[in-house]
Amino acid sequence: MRESRVWEIDCRTLTWLTRPVSRRNVLRAGGGALLGATLLGGLVGCGGSDEPAASGAGAADSGGKPGEGKTIALSLNGLNTFDQDLAEGCLKALAGTSYKFIGAQAGFDAQQEVDNIRQLIARQPDGLIVLAASADGAARAAQAASRAGIPVVTTIWFPVSKEADSVYYAATQLETDRGGQLTVDFIAKDQGIEEGDILEITGLDAQPFTEGFKQGLRAALKGAPGLKIAASQQGFYTADGALKALRPMLAANPKAKVIIDYAAEMGVAIAQELQRQGRKDIVHITSDINDRSAEWLKRDDGAYLKAARWYSPGSEGIVCTNILRNKIEKDEAPTDANLGQEGYTVKAGTSEPTVINIRQEMATGKNIDQLPPPGYQEFAKQIPFGA
């Protein structure tokens, strides 16, 4: 019989109803391969929180706390700091409500993701948020939700096909050309590097986010012919993966002038390695942001991490949750005014899905404190995602 992966916490008292299965216990039981199926949890009685309801979300018609008897589910592609920060944003947007919140993470495995989504849909949630490991697999799995009338919001979305993408009610999208142009402009214009070798550490090849950012970078590099990508390797969105890719690449290309990586967790590991090697001569740029990468942006004037193609995973969680709350509570479609985060805009004329453009900036040590945070630490302390 399959072991239950569900944990639940009572938000009124912040006490466990069902404790999470720990990594240690799973490994002792010989179930390490099952970690990708771990459900993040069910939050019950969240109306006990002192946090106000998320701005942009509607109020329940009953006059009670919104979300009574309702469930929002979250399917994560894995569990690095981006995933955790996104989940914290979801919880931030559910604070002060009576929603139940459940979720699962796939360990960046496409087949596990399909199984997770099916399990979450079987619990008959009122809305589902998907951060896809495989755009095609996630869309196929979400068809069951669409048929059941469950609105599905996908985040960091990249199109598959009109038929596949029509399962989504709404989608937040990084404009890949803008992200690539921001990065290349920072290298050439801000840092004055107009020629030289770039080392690229991607996330996971064929995965939507990796392919989108890669395409955007290459489009922007056409306007900077002196810059070229000398080597490109996958880092699998992990610190260990980034270092395994970086060390041989750097040894083979010691005169490289720029390193671009695709995730804050990898960026922190690379910054530490550059510091260990005393390499202040390389402009290092990461993508997205976490609390540790923000510290590295400020350290020694960005000597080991100069910039980040910034967008906030916590803000992503808030926006996706608000989209569902507005749909569930008021049957209200996404608008610029009800998303609850500055800089997010609904793309005109889109439907099936309605597309929301994500706010992107180039973050440095000078402006990082003026940008929204990557996540919400009050929830990280209370709820041990990835326990």
C-alpha positions in Angstrom: 0.0 0.0 0.0 1.3 3.4 -0.9 2.4 5.6 2.0 0.5 8.8 2.4 2.6 11.8 1.5 0.2 14.4 2.9 0.9 16.7 5.8 -1.4 19.3 7.3 -1.0 22.2 9.7 -3.6 24.1 11.6 -3.0 27.8 10.9 -5.0 28.9 13.9 -2.4 27.4 16.3 0.4 26.6 13.9 0.4 23.1 15.2 0.7 19.9 13.1 -2.4 17.8 12.3 -0.3 15.4 10.3 3.5 15.6 10.4 5.4 15.7 7.2 7.4 12.6 6.2 11.1 13.6 6.8 13.8 13.0 4.3 15.7 11.0 6.9 12.7 8.7 7.6 12.1 8.2 3.9 15.7 7.2 3.3 15.8 4.9 6.2 12.7 3.2 4.8 14.5 2.8 1.5 12.1 5.2 -0.2 14.5 7.9 -1.4 13.0 7.7 -4.9 9.6 8.7 -3.4 10.8 12.1 -2.3 9.7 13.7 -5.6 6.1 12.8 -4.6 6.1 14.6 -1.3 3.0 16.6 -0.8 3.7 20.1 0.6 0.7 20.1 2.8 -2.9 21.0 3.6 -3.5 24.3 5.5 -6.7 24.2 7.6 -8.3 27.1 9.4 -6.1 29.8 8.0 -8.6 32.4 9.1 -6.7 32.4 12.4 -3.8 34.4 10.9 -3.2 38.0 11.8 -2.3 38.7 8.2 -4.8 40.7 6.1 -6.4 39.1 3.1 -4.3 39.5 0.0 -4.9 42.7 -1.9 -6.7 42.2 -5.1 -8.7 39.2 -4.0 -12.4 39.4 -3.5 -14.4 38.8 -0.4 -16.7 35.8 0.2 -20.4 36.4 -0.6 -21.4 34.6 2.7 -19.9 37.4 4.8 -17.6 35.0 6.5 -13.9 34.5 5.9 -13.2 33.8 2.2 -12.4 30.3 1.2 -14.6 28.4 3.7 -14.8 24.8 2.4 -12.5 25.6 -0.6 -9.1 24.1 -1.6 -6.3 25.5 -3.7 -3.6 23.0 -4.9 -0.1 23.6 -6.0 2.1 21.5 -8.2 5.8 22.4 -8.1 8.4 21.2 -10.6 10.9 20.5 -7.8 12.0 22.0 -4.5 14.8 24.5 -4.8 14.6 27.9 -3.2 12.5 29.3 -6.1 9.8 26.7 -5.5 9.8 27.3 -1.8 9.6 31.1 -2.3 6.7 30.6 -4.7 4.9 28.5 -2.2 5.5 31.1 0.5 3.9 33.7 -1.8 0.8 31.4 -2.2 0.5 31.2 1.6 0.9 35.0 1.9 -2.0 35.5 -0.5 -4.1 32.9 1.5 -3.4 34.5 4.9 -6.5 35.6 6.7 -8.7 33.1 4.8 -10.2 29.7 5.5 -8.9 28.0 2.4 -7.2 24.6 2.5 -3.9 24.5 0.7 -2.3 21.3 -0.6 0.6 20.6 -2.9 3.2 18.4 -4.4 6.7 18.6 -5.8 8.1 16.5 -8.6 11.9 16.5 -8.1 12.2 17.9 -11.7 10.9 14.6 -13.0 8.3 14.9 -15.8 6.6 11.6 -15.1 6.4 12.3 -11.4 4.9 15.6 -12.2 2.1 14.0 -14.2 1.4 11.6 -11.3 1.4 14.5 -8.8 -1.1 16.6 -10.8 -3.4 13.6 -11.2 -3.3 13.0 -7.4 -4.0 16.6 -6.7 -6.9 16.7 -9.1 -8.3 13.5 -7.5 -8.7 15.6 -4.3 -11.1 17.9 -6.2 -9.6 21.3 -5.4 -11.4 24.5 -6.4 -8.2 25.7 -8.2 -4.8 24.5 -9.2 -1.4 26.3 -9.7 1.2 24.6 -11.8 5.0 25.3 -12.1 5.8 22.9 -14.8 8.8 20.6 -15.1 7.6 19.6 -18.6 5.3 22.0 -20.3 3.8 19.3 -22.5 3.4 16.7 -19.6 1.9 19.3 -17.2 -0.6 20.5 -19.9 -1.7 16.9 -20.6 -2.1 16.1 -16.9 -4.1 19.3 -16.4 -6.7 18.2 -18.9 -8.5 16.3 -16.2 -8.8 19.5 -14.2 -10.2 21.4 -17.1 -12.8 18.7 -17.8 -13.8 18.8 -14.2 -14.3 22.6 -14.3 -11.3 23.3 -12.1 -9.5 26.5 -13.1 -5.7 26.0 -13.6 -3.1 28.7 -13.5 0.3 27.9 -14.8 3.4 30.0 -13.8 6.6 30.7 -15.8 4.5 29.5 -18.8 5.9 28.7 -22.3 3.4 27.8 -25.0 3.2 24.2 -26.2 0.3 24.3 -28.7 -3.1 25.9 -28.9 -4.9 22.7 -28.0 -2.6 21.8 -25.0 -2.5 25.3 -23.6 -6.3 25.8 -23.7 -6.5 23.7 -20.5 -5.2 26.7 -18.6 -7.4 29.4 -17.3 -4.5 31.9 -16.9 -0.7 31.9 -17.3 2.0 34.1 -16.0 4.7 34.5 -18.6 8.3 35.8 -18.7 8.8 37.7 -21.9 11.9 35.8 -23.0 13.2 38.5 -25.5 13.0 41.1 -22.7 14.9 38.9 -20.2 17.6 38.1 -22.7 17.9 41.8 -23.8 18.1 43.0 -20.2 21.0 40.6 -19.6 22.9 41.3 -22.7 22.4 45.1 -22.3 23.8 44.9 -18.8 26.9 43.0 -20.0 27.6 45.3 -23.0 26.3 48.7 -21.8 26.5 48.7 -18.0 29.7 46.6 -17.7 31.2 47.7 -21.0 32.0 44.2 -22.1 31.4 44.2 -25.9 33.5 41.2 -26.8 34.6 38.0 -25.1 33.5 34.5 -24.1 30.4 33.7 -22.0 30.0 30.5 -20.0 26.4 29.5 -19.7 25.0 27.2 -17.0 21.4 26.4 -17.9 18.8 24.7 -15.7 17.4 21.7 -17.4 17.5 21.4 -21.2 14.2 21.0 -22.9 12.4 22.3 -19.8 10.3 25.4 -20.6 12.1 28.0 -18.5 15.5 26.9 -19.7 14.6 26.9 -23.3 12.8 30.2 -23.1 15.6 32.1 -21.5 18.2 30.4 -23.8 16.2 31.6 -26.8 15.9 35.1 -25.4 19.7 35.3 -24.8 20.6 34.1 -28.2 18.2 36.6 -29.8 19.8 39.4 -27.9 23.3 38.3 -28.6 22.7 38.8 -32.4 23.0 42.5 -31.6 26.3 42.0 -29.8 28.4 40.0 -32.2 31.6 40.4 -30.2 30.1 38.3 -27.4 29.8 34.5 -27.8 28.8 31.6 -25.7 31.9 29.5 -25.5 30.4 26.7 -23.4 27.0 25.7 -22.1 26.1 23.0 -19.6 23.1 22.0 -17.5 23.2 22.7 -13.8 19.8 21.1 -13.0 18.7 24.1 -10.9 20.9 22.9 -8.0 24.0 24.1 -6.3 25.8 20.8 -6.8 24.8 20.6 -10.4 26.1 24.2 -11.1 29.5 23.4 -9.6 29.9 20.2 -11.5 29.2 22.2 -14.7 31.2 25.2 -13.8 34.6 23.8 -12.7 35.5 22.0 -16.0 34.0 24.8 -18.1 36.1 27.4 -16.2 39.2 25.3 -16.4 38.8 24.9 -20.2 38.0 28.6 -20.7 40.1 30.5 -18.2 39.8 33.8 -20.1 36.0 33.8 -20.1 34.7 37.2 -19.2 31.1 36.4 -18.3 29.1 33.6 -16.5 25.4 33.5 -16.9 23.4 31.0 -14.8 19.7 30.2 -14.8 18.7 30.1 -11.1 19.5 31.9 -7.9 20.4 28.6 -6.1 23.0 27.9 -8.7 24.1 31.6 -8.7 24.9 31.5 -5.0 27.0 28.3 -5.4 28.9 29.8 -8.4 29.5 33.1 -6.4 31.0 31.0 -3.6 33.3 29.1 -6.0 34.5 32.3 -7.7 35.3 33.7 -4.3 37.2 30.5 -3.4 39.2 30.8 -6.6 39.7 34.6 -6.2 38.1 35.3 -9.5 37.0 38.9 -9.4 37.7 39.3 -13.1 34.5 37.6 -14.3 31.1 39.3 -14.5 28.6 36.8 -13.1 24.9 37.1 -13.7 22.2 34.9 -12.3 18.4 34.6 -12.9 15.7 35.2 -10.3 16.6 35.9 -6.7 16.7 34.5 -3.2 17.8 35.9 0.2 21.3 34.6 -0.2 21.8 35.9 -3.7 20.7 39.3 -2.6 23.6 39.2 0.0 26.1 38.3 -2.8 25.0 41.2 -5.0 26.0 43.5 -2.2 29.3 41.8 -1.2 32.4 43.5 -2.5 30.4 45.5 -4.9 29.2 42.4 -6.7 32.7 41.0 -7.2 31.4 37.4 -7.4 27.7 38.1 -8.4 27.2 41.3 -10.3 23.5 41.1 -11.2 20.4 39.1 -11.4 17.7 39.0 -14.1 15.2 39.7 -11.3 11.6 38.5 -10.9 10.2 37.5 -7.5 9.0 33.9 -7.0 7.1 35.1 -4.0 5.3 37.6 -6.1 4.5 34.8 -8.6 2.8 32.9 -5.8 0.8 35.9 -4.8 -0.4 36.7 -8.3 -1.3 33.1 -9.2 -3.2 32.7 -6.0 -5.1 36.0 -6.4 -6.1 35.0 -9.9 -7.7 31.8 -8.5 -9.2 33.6 -5.5 -10.8 36.2 -7.8 -12.2 33.5 -10.0 -13.5 31.3 -7.1 -14.9 34.1 -4.9 -16.2 36.6 -7.5 -16.0 34.9 -10.9 -13.8 37.8 -11.8 -11.3 37.5 -14.7 -7.6 38.7 -14.2 -7.1 42.5 -14.7 -4.1 44.7 -14.0 -6.0 46.1 -11.0 -6.8 42.8 -9.2 -3.5 40.9 -9.5 -2.2 42.4 -6.3 1.4 43.1 -7.4 2.9 46.1 -9.1 4.3 45.6 -12.6 2.2 42.6 -13.6 0.0 43.3 -16.7 -2.6 41.3 -18.5 -1.6 40.8 -22.1 -4.4 42.4 -24.2 -6.6 40.0 -26.2 -5.4 36.8 -24.7 -7.6 33.9 -23.6 -7.2 30.1 -23.2 -5.1 31.1 -21.3 -5.3 34.7 -20.3 -1.6 35.7 -20.2 -0.1 37.9 -17.5 3.3 39.4 -18.2 5.7 39.1 -15.2 7.6 42.1 -13.9 11.3 41.8 -14.8 14.2 44.1 -13.8 18.0 43.9 -13.7 18.9 43.7 -10.0 22.2 44.8 -8.5 23.5 45.5 -5.0 22.4 49.1 -5.5 18.6 48.5 -6.1 17.8 45.0 -4.7 16.4 46.4 -1.5 13.9 48.5 -3.4 12.4 45.4 -5.2 9.8 43.0 -3.7 11.3 40.2 -1.7 11.9 36.7 -3.2 9.7 35.1 -0.6 8.1 35.5 2.8 10.3 34.2 5.7 7.4 34.1 8.2 6.1 31.1 6.3 9.5 29.5 5.8 10.0 29.4 9.5 6.5 28.1 10.2 6.2 25.5 7.4 9.2 23.4 6.6 8.8 22.9 2.8 11.0 20.0 1.7 11.2 18.6 5.2 
